[in-house]
Amino acid sequence: MSFASDARGELARETCRERCCARSELAAALLCSGGISFKGLGRYALSITATDGVVARRYFSILKQFWNVTTEIRTLHTDALNGQVRYQLIIPEEASVLLLEETQLMDPDALFGVRMAPRSKLVEGDCCKRAFLLGTFLLCGAVNNPEREYHFELALPNEDLANYVIGIMNYYDIATKKACRKAKYVVYLKSAEEISTALSLIGAGSAVLKLEEARIRKDFRNRINRQMNCDSSNIDRVMAASSAQIEDIRYLEKEMGIEKLPKNLEIMARLRLENPEASLVSLGELLEPPIGKSGVNARLRKISEIARNLRSGEDTHLGN
């Protein structure tokens, strides 16, 4: 099973305990699954179509528990679904108007008398906001395996419903993005922190733990990679500087002999030739008495300056 299916399974098995939450969640399920059909003369057909059998069974239980409505579960398996099985919950027609009124979706001013998004008062309570987001995720949500990438989305059938969901997300300070894709309005998150918050809100505790574990592993790997890249860059810089210094020292040795350098520079030149890969700190520790990095750097710069002057024919002051 995918990470998203595991998350939906975890959520679908949680018990819905409050009637207000059941109303909010059912409204989301009907709207997100495109499960409202107008049959004329004030008659409606309602259904809920889900990708997971456990989600269909959840709404079978909710409808029975809160409204004593018994439904039928069918499986859909056609070429149009790319070989995937869908589970469709068929709600009896005689219960349709009652449920539309309960979910506050009936509206005589709306097209065919049904709203594309609920009224705000449906989710006045915090528990109802969470329930609406839960129903939305169960029917049209997806979340990628965090080991690969951070991506959470809700693919909604119309822009009104997308904006309604964004309003709830904003209430919880979750910064969402919206895009139109294949006639769907996709509300999505790309931040691991935002995704973790969204999953926590709807009660997907196990999914949050897996996401956080993946995030810790990825952060650790990234830190190791950055350190290795930094170490590699430092090594490259040390080797490049060492090569230039050795080239200068060998030039001096050929043209004048390094024994003619001041004693402190001669010793440093010989140490560099003997230790081409050593850092400045390591070279300083090899001296007796040891000196610091800045002292080593000053001596090597002086050696390079003498070599540069000798190459250019300028007067070379060796000093003491």
Phi, psi and omega in degrees: 000152180280166177300319180296317180295321177298318180295316179297320179297317178300314182290320184294335182275350177286142183279133172273121189254337185248141181295323180297322179290323178298320179298313182297316182292320179294320177301315179297318182296316180295316183289318185286332181266004181062039190263023180241119179238133179270127183252003180090156177056037177073017181253144181224150173246128181244143176207162175229122181247123185233157178276345183238133179300325181294330178289317178299319180294327178300312182285334171301315181290318181298315180296322179288318185291316188262335183232004180053038179257122178264128184243172179244137177254125177244155174253138179246128182215092183230165178298330181295340181262014179058036178080358181276146178272137173241152181244122184244127178263117181262120181265133180304140184299327183292344179262356189296309183296317178304313183290324177294323177290319179300321182272005176060036179261346178288134180202111183298339180272351182273162178300126183059017175077013181230133180285151176274345175214148183291169170288154183298328184292347177298328184242040180296321182275153179301319181297326181287325175299314180296320180296321179295317177296323178299310180298322179298315180294318182298327185262332182218022183259157175210149175216130183285156172299119184294346176293333181263304179202161178264113179202126178229133180213155174234113182265102190259149187284343180209163185289327178301316180292322178299315180294326178297315179294319178300322178300319178292317179300317180298326178303326180263016178059035175261116183278106183261164172236156183229140177215154176259125183218117177050053177067012176246149174256111188261120173262123188220161179230144179239350182270132179301321180294316180294319179296318178299318179297316181297315180294324178295319181302319184270359172095017181271068185299316181295320178296322179296317179299317179296320179296315182294322177297316179296320181295319178298316180297316181294319179297320180295314179298319180296319178297317178298315180297318179296319179295318180295319178296320179296315179299318180297318179295319179297318179298316179300318180294318179298315182293321179295316179295318180298318180298318180294320180294317180295321177299318178295317182296317180292327176296315178297320180298322181286318188275329186218346184085125185287348177292344179277352175289156171307148189306317182294326178284325178298314180299317180295320180298317180292322178298319180294320178297323181281339185227069186295336184261359184286146175283170178298321179299315181296321178298318179298325181287341180279345181281158177231106000283159180296152174232166183278177182301317183294324178295317177298314181299320180296318181292318180293323176296322179295318177299315180295324179295318179297317179296319180296317179295321180294321179295323185272355179082010179282163176298134182250116179259110183281336182073199181270000000 
